[in-house]
Amino acid sequence: MSHLKSREAILFGAILCLLFVVATRFPAFVAPGNLVAVFTDTSPLMILAMGQMAVILTRCIDLSVAANLALTGMVCAMINVAAPDLPVAVILAVSLAMGAMLGAINGILVWKLSIPPIVVTLGTMTIFRGIIFLLTEGKWINAHEMSPQFTGFPRADVLGMPVLGWIAVLVSIVMLVVMARTTLGRSIYAVGGNPHAAVYTGIDVGKTQFAAFVISGMLAGLTGYLWVARYSVAYVDIAGGFELDVVAACVIGGVSIAGGAGTVVGTLLGALFLGVVKNALPVVDISPFWQLAISGAAIIIAVAFNAQSGRSKGRVILKSAEHAQ
């Protein structure tokens, strides 16, 4: 855990350095109002990364999160067009339930049919996008078709920050409690750390992975409504390629692709790092297309860093075993 704590400190320092460098050229970037805007802008990534973290910790991966977001968001928008007076609470419940259901489809295929998670989620990613096209025939739902309460909820200001930002904070706190204080959280770490040992302690590996996919799906569904309402538009390719950023946020935050190692705080810092980079690039006149290159490079560097720290940890264990003999 110590290397994770040092990773979090390094990331926090990197974010501060990045803010300092941008502030030397554009002081307005670090104004409190702008930092709140950056945090709010990064909130969808944070929420999705919380779910992805749970999945990666169990040695799986969920590449369908952005497609789940798009499909659930589109369904919420269609419901709003059909019934504009429906309360936002109902829309939120629908988004959570539908997202969880789509996540459960992934979980069942991995658990019951033992199909590799990357294959399952690549398949469902394409299927979910295809379903949006079938539902809409490729048509968009635009701002003028949505009700003011539907689009206004994520933007409503509470104590100086939009509701979207507060939801990201709430999801993070809930995930912090789940991972640190509940049986499910401990099972997720155990399954990723050593699946064979987990079986001997009575943990059902398949069921734990299923639960992680449901969490990931539920948070993707919630983000689907928030995304569509915030940007006031729903279409087939919404959040296209966003799954790369979500995986990048987790890996940069110290979540090991091999499972079993990673923290909520690290994942949040990983998402914030990408959020600051994304918002800072246009300010310093660098093309946003570089963001993809930076995300990809950050994944490779972070995975290499994780592998290196894992190797050195292995050496320490071997040395202590030799001394014991």
Secondary structure as the mmCIF struct_conf table of DSSP 4:
data_model
#
loop_
_struct_conf.conf_type_id
_struct_conf.id
_struct_conf.beg_label_comp_id
_struct_conf.beg_label_asym_id
_struct_conf.beg_label_seq_id
_struct_conf.end_label_comp_id
_struct_conf.end_label_asym_id
_struct_conf.end_label_seq_id
HELX_RH_AL_P HELX_RH_AL_P1 SER A 2 ARG A 25
HELX_RH_3T_P HELX_RH_3T_P1 PRO A 27 VAL A 30
BEND BEND1 ALA A 31 ALA A 31
HELX_RH_AL_P HELX_RH_AL_P2 PRO A 32 LEU A 57
TURN_TY1_P TURN_TY1_P1 THR A 58 ARG A 59
TURN_TY1_P TURN_TY1_P2 LEU A 63 SER A 64
HELX_RH_AL_P HELX_RH_AL_P3 VAL A 65 ALA A 82
TURN_TY1_P TURN_TY1_P3 PRO A 84 ASP A 85
BEND BEND2 LEU A 86 LEU A 86
HELX_RH_AL_P HELX_RH_AL_P4 VAL A 88 LYS A 112
BEND BEND3 LEU A 113 LEU A 113
HELX_RH_AL_P HELX_RH_AL_P5 PRO A 117 THR A 136
TURN_TY1_P TURN_TY1_P4 GLU A 137 GLY A 138
STRN STRN1 ILE A 141 ILE A 141
HELX_RH_3T_P HELX_RH_3T_P2 ALA A 143 GLU A 145
BEND BEND4 MET A 146 MET A 146
HELX_RH_AL_P HELX_RH_AL_P6 PRO A 148 GLY A 152
TURN_TY1_P TURN_TY1_P5 PHE A 153 ARG A 155
STRN STRN2 ASP A 157 VAL A 158
TURN_TY1_P TURN_TY1_P6 LEU A 159 GLY A 160
STRN STRN3 MET A 161 PRO A 162
HELX_RH_AL_P HELX_RH_AL_P7 VAL A 163 ARG A 181
BEND BEND5 THR A 182 THR A 182
HELX_RH_AL_P HELX_RH_AL_P8 THR A 183 GLY A 193
HELX_RH_AL_P HELX_RH_AL_P9 PRO A 195 TYR A 200
TURN_TY1_P TURN_TY1_P7 THR A 201 GLY A 202
HELX_RH_AL_P HELX_RH_AL_P10 VAL A 205 TYR A 231
TURN_TY1_P TURN_TY1_P8 SER A 232 SER A 232
STRN STRN4 ALA A 234 ALA A 234
TURN_TY1_P TURN_TY1_P9 VAL A 236 GLY A 241
HELX_RH_AL_P HELX_RH_AL_P11 PHE A 242 ILE A 252
TURN_TY1_P TURN_TY1_P10 GLY A 253 GLY A 254
TURN_TY1_P TURN_TY1_P11 ILE A 257 ALA A 258
BEND BEND6 GLY A 259 GLY A 260
HELX_RH_AL_P HELX_RH_AL_P12 VAL A 264 VAL A 283
TURN_TY1_P TURN_TY1_P12 VAL A 284 ASP A 285
TURN_TY1_P TURN_TY1_P13 PRO A 288 PRO A 288
HELX_RH_AL_P HELX_RH_AL_P13 PHE A 289 ALA A 324
#
